[in-house]
Amino acid sequence: MTETDPTPTADQEPTRRTALVTGGGSGIGRAVALALAEAGLDVLVTGRRPAALAETAARHPAIRTHVADVADPDDHEAIVAAAARSGRIDVLINNAGIGAPGDLGDIAADVARQTWSTNVLGPILLTQAALPYLIKARGSIINISSTYGVKPAPGHSVYGASKAALEHLTRSWALELAEHGIRVNAVAPGPTESEALLRMGLSDEQIAAIKDEERRLIPLRRRGEVEDVVPWVVALADHRGWVTGQIIGVDGGYALT
């Protein structure tokens, strides 16, 4: 059944709720976009790779695309305008994120800046741009964090710090925006099967070694699948929810080790 505005006025046709998903060209972002579309939402996915976005959109007619870089503030107005085609944005999922491994002595300034711009400043400024629509809809903001937001790990200091910042934003925004009926939560996946390690430029041997070590450390003894993560995001996107300010860890117990 198509999900519509729960309280349309008498002289209005019900309009479908709209979700904006950043980083929708692969992995968790793609899977979340598909699940929301299947739940009846109109979905706009953004990202930097046109072909990847097109592949996402090909999987459901309710998914639209907009090529943009969330790290570029100049793109945010156009992203919001594209998402709000029907005059509404009900759900914002700040999923786009990057990370490159590096010990302190090897961290390049440009990599650190890009990580922070994508993982922290991007969500701040895009959420700010979408805020008028979210207030009108009494919507839901879902930030995609990581186990590394709370779990220190060698070589992941910049990435982990960016996710810790995103989790702090989640809690702060939950308090700030509660008066508008907006709920703000985060989902923090552990090591999940996706293109992330490959896109870091790691070799097949390095990727295999990392995966083996992660499986050894995860109490449930397996890496996650996107299907483990998606239901939590979809649940938090429901307009009837009463959860806010929470960081939902979906990591097989990895944060405990």
Helices and strands as residue ranges (DSSP letters): E 18-22, H 27-38, E 42-47, H 50-57, E 63-67, G 73-75, H 76-83, E 91-94, G 104-106, H 109-116, I 117-121, H 122-137, E 140-144, G 147-149, H 157-177, G 178-180, E 183-189, H 196-199, H 204-217, H 226-237, E 247-250, G 254-256
